[in-house]
Amino acid sequence: MTNVLDMTKSLLPVASKEKQSRILLIDDNDSLRLISKTALSTSSFIFDEAKNYLQALEKIKQHKPASVILEIQKGNLDVFDTCRLLRSNPILADVPIIVTVELDDTNSLQRAFDSGATDFLVKPLKYSTVLYSLRFILRSAKDSSEIRNNNIQLSTVQAMARLGYWTWDVKKNIFKISEQLADLCNINLINFDQTLEGFLHLVEPNDLKIVKHRLQEASFSDSVQSIEHRLQVIDAKSIFVHQEIVRKSTNGKLIITGTVQDISQRKASEQQIHHLAYFDTLTGLASRTYYHERIQSFIQTADRREEKFAFLFLDLDGFKDINDSLGHNQGDELLKIIAARIQNEIRDVDFAARLGGDEFCILLSGIIDDEPVAEVACRCLDQINKPLTLSQQQIRPRVSIGIAIYPRDGDNEHEIMKSADTAMYAAKKAGKQCFTFYTQDMALQAVSRLEKEQMLLEAFEDKQFMLHFQPQISMKTGRMVGVEALVRWRHPAEGMISPDEFIPEIEQLGLVTQLGEWVLKTACEQMASWHQSGFPFIHVAVNISALHFQDTSLLSTVKDILAKTGVPAEYLELEVTESAMHVEECLNIITQLREVGIKIAIDDFGTGYSCLASLKQLPFDSLKIDKVFIDDMLTNHHTALLLGTIIGLANALDYKIVAEGVENNEQALVMHGLGCHIIQGYLFGRPVSSDEIPKLINFDFSPQIETEPVR
């Protein structure tokens, strides 16, 4: 602490002999208050401190502060209540309240201003500049107070930056402007014609009406008239100014005085804050925050006019595959393109927003029936599906759209969004790249999906998952050369549930990594158990999600499991989809796993963004031919030719090749003839429990294979 304080002191200017001002710092952090107190006490300030509002109130009763500094911490809502209470205190009516915020915390800054804050300082505080800022803020507050309380000509503010004034003798129409105001407008004071018309000529045409109105009000009212408008600047952009206009009548002579302060920088900051809060920084569409405001406006308008509006919920299909195969940067580029295509398909009176990730929404106003809504949905499908090129790879984006109509499908924001979301899931289930209107039956399906999610969470807690193993058979020897571990869900009431029914929900719940680690651990423990029973180590393949391969802890997790179970690394094979092979983070971990001795297999080869050239570049040991090709090769000559090319190249590069989903003898013989010598599928049996595997270790599967050549 001493070193910090000493360093802070060294940055501060020497205290002047001017009259000391009292500063009240409110911060619940004792250390930060001590640092600030020490820093400020070396200057021309008297320092009071308080931990909360009640302590601050006691300090204010003892001494009225010249300024209050209030520490803002992200997520701490109490400080905004404190700011609001301080501003409502009559004693502090003209006392500036300064908040300290982090540079990117625009939300807290906006809330602080809404609660009555006067100015702000950016954290971490640089005390060498904080003192000058405090002096300027205090001087500005004092000058503004004099303006409001005394209604006198603002001669004391001429030296302040970007501040000027004018006086208008109404009867004689003599309008004089100060040098500072002339400088603001970039005009020569000598050339100004000193009439009201000359001043109004400087006002932006669109703001002229309101300026004239306020001047007219000032002629008949003793109250201060405030206005913000734009002034035209010669050879430059217009500037925003804040004017305070006051009327003074002496001996029958009516004089109106106005102060003019350049607030362009403040306006720019406000605009930036507004843009950050209300617009998505990546796509430029409205943000979720802006969406919440606009949908309330849509609801109010629809209720008032007894109209309907449509809510379109858009979710990209296969966006995860784009991120996995081409990288997140290209995924971001895709989102920008999609956002632009959506914006081009709606009217000015409609509204589009990015809700997060690859989710978008469109609000269509003034809907009479479903037909025009369907037309917009069709246009969105067509536009989004147009081909584009990312990383020299041509793709056709796809999207699923769920549609709900207000108030038919929901009479508030939550219900209408839930209905559209439910319809979107129905569109995905219907085959994707389509749109679906919400129906009551979908609500029942949504409840069913929610129940299944709850069942899955209970499955993890109650250890309802188990592993089955499917043999991989050598066509040369007829013997088992390995097995693939396949996860199964044994529900106490529903029985055995297929992976196709629960793996997508596992991914949506974000539990795929947790499940993957369980499968790895259980598979290795089973390998060790077989070995301890007197059998040789069996080669086991385990399917791992691409998301798991992006987890930097995967390497240490696998090494720890192998060490605890005593399983040699070369007997464990990890299967990953080829899309993950194109993501740098995955490739780094895969390379490190192979260095340990673990085998890597590309699963479902040919179903993603395939490239035969990648076979000699990617770090893997085995290639698994997807069942889609096995099913098609007997009826499609081109498929057989393609398989022959892939298998021939893989054999030339000395990769192990496994054919998945082989269900009959003819398929097995064709694959064997093409050069694939390891077969996996129902031809040799379905996946079985761990107790059945030892019986198959020395079993001869040759009689199940007809050896006649395929004709």
N, C-alpha and C positions, 0 to 999 in steps of 0.2 A: 504493500500500500504506500509506503514512504517513497519508493522509487516512482510510482505513478504520480503522486502528488508533486514531487520535486520536478518531474518532467513537465507536468501541467503548468507549474509556476513559471518555468523558464520560457514558456510560450507566450505569457501574458505581458501586456504593456504595463509600465509603471503607473500606479494610481495617481490621478491628477488631484489638484486641490479644490476642484469644483465641489459644490454642495452634494453631499452623498444622497443617493436615492435608495429606498428600501425595496428589496426584491424578496418575494415569497416563493420558495420552491416547494412543490408538492410532488413527492415521489415515495413509493412504498419500499424502495430499495435503499437500505441504510448506507451501503458502500457508495452508491452513485451520489447520494445527497452529500456525503462527506467530501467526495472529490469536487463536486460542483461548488460547495460552500467554500472550500479552500481556494479554489480557482477564482471565484467571484469576489471573495473577501480581500484579495490583493488589489482590487480595482477600487473605483470610487463608489462602490455599492455597500449598503448594509444588508446582510443576508439573514433572512428568517427561513426556517424550514418546517415542514409538516409532513406527516406520514399519510394522512387521509383528510377527508373534508372536515371532520369534527375538530381535528387539531388545527387545520387551517382557519376555521372559524374563530377559534380562540386567539390565534395570532392576529387576525384582522381586527378583532375587538380591541386589542392592545395598540396596534399600529396599522394605519392604513398603508398598504403597499403601493409603490408606484407602478409595479407590474407583477404579474403572477406567471410563473413558469410551471407548466403541468406536463408531467412525463406520461406519454402514451405508449402502452405495451399492446402488441397485437393480441386480440381476443379478450382483452380486459374491458368489459362493458361498463364497469363502475366508474372509470375515469370520465366517461361522457356524462354520466349523472352528476359527477363532481363539477364538471365544466358548466353544465346547465344551472346548477345551484349557485355557483359563483357569479354567473352572469346575471341571475335574477336578484342578487343582493344589491340594494340601492347604493350601498357604500362603494361598490365596485363598478358603478354605472359607466364611468369614464376611464376605468383602469384596463389597460390592454392585457388580455390573457393569451399567453404564448404557449403553444404545444410543441413538444419534441416528438418527431415521427421518423420512422425509417424511410429512405428515399422511395422505395417501391410500394409503400403502404398507403396507396391513394384512397382506399376505402376508409381507413381510420381518419385520414386527413379530412375527407369530406364530412364524416360524422362529427368531427371536432368543430368544423366551421358551422355546421348545422346546430351544434350545441352552444354556440356563442363565442368560440375562439376568435381572436383578433388576427393573429399571425402565427407562423410556425418556424421552427428551427429543425434542420435535418441532422439525424443521428448517423454516425457518432459525432458528438459535438466537438468542434474545434474552438477552444475557448479564446484563442487569439482573435477570431472573427466574431464570436458570440458577443463579446463586450461591445464591439462597434455596432452590431445589430441591435443590441439592447438599447444603446444610446439613441440610435436612429428611431427605433420604435417608440421610446419614451418621448422623444422630441416631437414625433409625428402625432402621438396621442395628445400631448399638451396643446399643440397648435390646433388640432381638430376640435378640442374642447373649447378653446377660446373662440373659434369660429361659431360653434353652435350656441355658446352661452352669451356672447356679446354682439353678434350680428354686425361686426365692424368690417371695414375693408381689410382684405387679407394681405397686408403689406409684409407681415412677418414670414410669409411662406414663399416669398419670391426666390430665395436662395435654395429652396428645396428642389430636388431633382424632379423635372418633368411636371412642374406646377406653375400655373399662371392665373391671371384674373382679368376681369373686364368690369367697366362701369358704364351705365346707360342713363343719360338724362332724358327721361321719357318725353317731356314737353318739347325740348329743343332737338330731340333725336340725335344727340351727340353720343357716339358709342366709342369708347376708348378701350384699347386692349394693352396689356402689359408686354414688356419685352419678352418675358418668358413664354407667353401665349403666342406671340409672333414667331418665336423660335420653334415652338411645338408645331406650328402650321407651316414652317419653313417659308415665311413671307417677310418682306421688308416692311418694317413698321411705318416708315415714311410714306409708303405707297398705299397704306390702308386708308379708305375714304372716311372712316370714323362715323359710319351710320349703321343702324340695325341691319339694313339690307346688306351692307358690306360683310357683317359677321355671318348672317344667314347664308350668304354665298359660300362660306367655308364649310357649312354643314352638308353631310351626305344627303342627296335628294330623298332617299327612302326614309330618313330620320327627320326631315324638315317639319313635317306636320306636328309631331310630338313636341319638338323644340319650341315651335311657335305657341303651342297650347300651354306649355309650362311658363313661358314668358308672359303670356296673357294672364295666367293665374297669379303670377308674382305681382302684377300691377294692382291687384285688388286684395291680396292676402298678405298678412304679416308673417305667416309661417314660412319656414325654409322649404323651398322646392328643390327636390333632388331628381336627377335624371342622368342616365347613361346613354350615350349616342356616339356617332362617329364624326370625325372632322376630316375634311379632305386636306391632304398634305401635298404641296407642290412637288412634282417629280418623285413621288414616293407613294406607298400604300397608305390607305386611310388609317387613322389611329382611333382607338377607343378612348373616350374621356368620361370622367365623372364630374358632373356639374352640381354645385349647390348654389341656388339663387335666392337672394334675400332682398326685401324691399325696405327702403329707408326714406321717410318723408320729413323734411326740415324746412320750416318757413314757407310751406306750400310748394316746395321743390321736391319732386319725386325722383329719387335716384335708386336704380336697381343694380345690385352688385352680384357678380357671379365668380366663383372660383372654378378653375378648370384643371383637372389633374389627369395626366396620361396614365391610363390603366391597361394599356395594350398588353404589357407583360403578364399582368394578372389574368386578363381575359384569355391569353394564350395558355397559361397554366390551367385555368379552369376548363378550357376546351380539351387540353391534353388529359386532364383527370377524367373528364366526362367520356372521352373516347376510350380510355383504358377501362373504365367501368362498364361502358355500354356496348363496346364492340370487340369482337374476337380479334386478337392481335395477329393470328395466323391467316385467317380467311377474309377478314374485313366484314363479315356478316355481323348482325347483331349478336350480342352475347346472351348467355342465359339470364343475367341480371336484367338486361333490357327486355328480354322476352317476358319475364314476370310482370313488368310494368305494362307492356303492350297488350298482353292477353286480358288483363283486367279492363283495359280501355275497350277492347273488342267486346267483352262481356257486357259492359255498361251500355255501349252503343247498341248492341243487339237487343238488350232488354228494353231500352228506351224506344227503339223503333219497331220492336216486335219482329226482329229479323233473325236470320240464322247465319252462322259462319262455320267454315270447315277447318278442321285441324288435321294436317298431313304430317305424319311422323315418318321420317326417312332414315333408314339404316343401311349402310353399304354392305353388300354381300362379299365375303372373302377378303375384307380389308386387312385382317390379321395376316393372311398369306402374303399380301403385298409387303407389309412391314417385315415379315420373316424372310422373304426371298430377295427383296430389293433394298431393304433398309428403311429406317424411320424417316430419313431425309426425303426419300422419294415418296414415302407415305404422306408426308406433309405437302409435297407438291401436288399429289393427287387430290388431297382435301381442298387445296386452293382452286384447282380446276373445277371440282364438283360444285363448290360454293358459287363460283362464277356462273356455271351452267344453271344452277337453281335460280339465281337472281335474275337471269335473263328470261325466265319462264313465268314470272309473276308481274302483276300490275303494280303501279305506284301505290295504290290504296291497300295492297296486300303487304304481308310481312314475312320475312324469312330470317331464321336464326340458326346458329350452331349451338346445340345444347351440350356438346362435349364429345370428345373422341370422334367417331365417325357417324354421329347422330345429328340430324338436322330436323327442323320443323318449318312448315309453311302455314300461315293463317290466311284464309281467303274470306273476305268480307262480302256481305250482301248476297248470300247464297239463297236461291229460290228452290232449286231441286238438286239432285245428285249428279245430273248429267254434266254441267260445266266443271264440277269438281273432278269427275272422272277424266275429262279432257285435259285438265292441268296435270293430273297424275300421269296420263299417257305421254304427254309432252316431256315431263321430267324423266320418265323411263327411257324415252327415245334419246333425249339429249345426253343424259348421264351415260348411256350405253355406247355412245359414239367412241370409236377407237382412239387411243392416244399412245404416245411413246414415252416411257420412263426408263432411263438407263439403257437406251437402245433396245428396249423390250416393248413390243406393242401389246397393249392390253385393252380389254373392253370392260370398263367398270360396270358393276351391276348393283342394283339397289332394290330393297323391299320397302313398300310404302303401306302404312296403316292409316286409315281415314276414319275420323269421327266427326259428327255434326252436332254443333251446339244449337239448342239445348236438348235435342233428341237423345244424344248418347251421353249426356252429362251436363249438369247445370252449374258447375263451378270448375275452376282451373284444374284441380286435382282429378276430378272425375273424367273430364274431357280428355286430359292427357293420358290417363290410365286406359281409357277406351281405345284411343289411337295406338297406344303401345301394344295393347292386346291384339288389335287388328294387324299391326306390323308383324308380330310373331306368327300370326296365322298366315300372312303372306310368305314368310320364310318357310313355313311348314308346307305350303302349297307348291313350293318349287323355286322360290326366290325370283328376282327380276319381274315382280308383278305388284299390283296394288290390291288391297282388300278393304271393303267397308266393314265397320264394326257391326256385329250382331250380338244378340243376347246369348246365343250358344257359346260365343267366344269367352264370355265371362266365366262360364262353367269350366272351360278348358284352362283359363288362367288360374282358377282356383286349384285345378288338378295339378298344374305345373308347380304352383306354390307348395302344394302338399308333397310333391315329389322332392322339391328342394329340401323341405324339412326332413323327409325320410333320409335323404343323403347325409345331412348333418348328423342325424342319429346313427347312421351306418358307420360313420367315422368314430363316434363316441362308443358304440357298442361292438366295434370290431366285426362287422358283418361281411367284410370283404375277404376273399380267399383267392388262391392261385390254382389254376389248372394248367396243364402242360401238354403241348401238342408235339409229337415226334417229328423230326426231320430225317428222312430216309435217303440213303445213298442208292442210286439206281444201279451202281456197279456191284455193290456187295449185298444189297438187300437188308442192310443193318441200320440201326438208328445211330446217327452221328451227332445228334444234339436235340434240344427241345426249345420251344418258345414258351415263355411264361405269359399266361393270359389271365388278366384279373376278372373275377366274377363277383357278383353281388348276391349273397344268399340272404334274402329278406325273411324274417321269421313268419310273416303272414303271406307275402306275395310269392315266396319261393325264389327260384333262381331267375335273376334279371340280366338280360343281355347287355354287354358293354355299349352297344349302339343306342340303348335307351337311357344310359346314365352318364356316359363320358361327356357328351355336350353340356349337360347340366353341371358336371364337375368343373368344366372349363369356365362356364359362366359364373360359377360361385367363387372362382379363384382358388380352388383347392387342388388343381392339377399337380402342382409341385409337391404338395403334401402326399397325394396318392402315389406319385412317382417314387418318392423316397420309401414309402411303405413297400411298394412292389420290389424295389431293389433290395431292401433289407430282408424281406421274406424269401425272395428267390435265392439269395446267397446263403441264408440260414438253411434252406432246403438242400442246396448243393452240399453244404457241410454235413447235413444229417445223412444224406445218401452215402457220402464217403465214409462217415463214421460207422455205417452199417456194413462196410466191407466192399462197397462198390467203387470202381474208379470214378474220378471226377467226371461229371457230365457237363458238356458244353451247353450253357443256357443263354438264350437271347431274351432281352428285356426291352420292351418298347418304352421310350422316354419322350415326353412332349418337347416340342421345340422351345417352349417357354422355359422349361427346366434347364435346357442347354444354355440359356442366357443367364442362369443363376451362377454367379461367381463362386458360390460355395459348393457347387456340384462335385468338383474334383476332390475337395477335402472330404465330402460326405462319402463318396464312393471308396476312397482310400481307407477311410475309417471303418466302413462296413467290411471290406475285404480283410483288414487287419484283425477285426474282432471275430470273424467267422473262419479265418484261416484258408480262404478260397484263393487259389492262384489267379492272378489278374487275367491270364490268357484264356481262362474258361468262361469269362463273362463277356458277353457281346451286348452292346447298347444299340438299339435300332432308333433311327431318327429319320423324319421325312426329308426329302431332298431340298425342300424350300429352306430349311434351317441351315443347310450347307452353304447358302449364299449370304448369310448374315455374319459379319465380322466377329461379333461377340461369341457366337456359337462356334465358329471355326477355331478360335483361340482355345476354347475349352476342349473341343474335340481333339485338337492336336496334342494338348497336354494329357488327355486320357489315353491316347494311343502310345505316348511316350512311357506311360506306366505299364503298358502291356495289354490294356483292354482293347477288345476288338470293336470296330464300328461298322454298322451295316446301314445302307440306305434303304429305307422301307418304302413300299409303294412306288418304286421307281417308274417314271413315265407318266404319272398322273399330275405332276406339278409343272413348273417352268423348266422342262427338261432340256438338256444340251449334251449331246454325245461327247463333245469336246471336254466336258467337265469330268468324264470318267478317268482321264489321265491327270487331272489337276486337283481333285478333291481328296482329302485325307480319309479314306475308308478302306475296309477289308472285304466286305461282303455286299452283294447286290441282291435285293429281293424283288422278284417280278410280281407285280400286282395281279390280283385275281381278275381284274377287268380284262387284261390281255389274255389270260388263260381261257376265260369264257368265250372270247371273241375269235380266237385264232383258228378254230375248226371251220368257221363259216366265213371268215374274212381273210382272203389271201394276202392282203397288204399287212395285216397284223402279224401273220406268220413271218413275212419278209422282214418286218421291223424287229421282231423278236430275235430272228436269226442274226441281224446286224448287231443288236445290243449284246447278245450272248457271245458272239464271236469276238467282239472288241473286248468284252470283259474277260474272256478266257485268255486272250492274247496278253492282257495286262496282269494275268495271274490273280484275278479276284474270285472269291467263292461266290457261286450263284445259287439262289434258292428260289424255287417256284412255289408261290402260295396259292391256296385255294384249288388244288388239283383234286377233282372229285371222281374221275373215271379213268379207266386204263388207257383209253385212246389219248387223252390229254397228257398223261404221264409219258407215253411212248413218243408223242410228238416233241415234247420238251426235251426228252432224252436225245432224240434224233437231232435237235437243234444245238445240242451241246450243254444243256443244263442237267447236272448229275445229282442234284439234291432236291427232293420233292417233299412238300408239306401240304397236307389236306385231308379231306374226308375219305379219300381212297384208302388211306392207312389207318383211319380212325379219327374220331373227334377228340378234342382236348379232354384229358382225364385228370383225376386227382393225383396228388404226389405219391400215394400208395401204389398206384398202378405202374408207375414208371420203371421201378426195378424189374418188373416182369418182362419189360420190353427191351431191356438192355442187350440181351443176347438172342432176342427173337428174330427169326428169319422171315422177312416180309416178301421174299422172292416169289413164293407161290401166288401172291396177290397180283403179280405183274405178268401179263402175257408178254412173251419175248418175241412174238412175231413182228417183223418190220412193218411199219406203217406204209400203206400203199396209197 
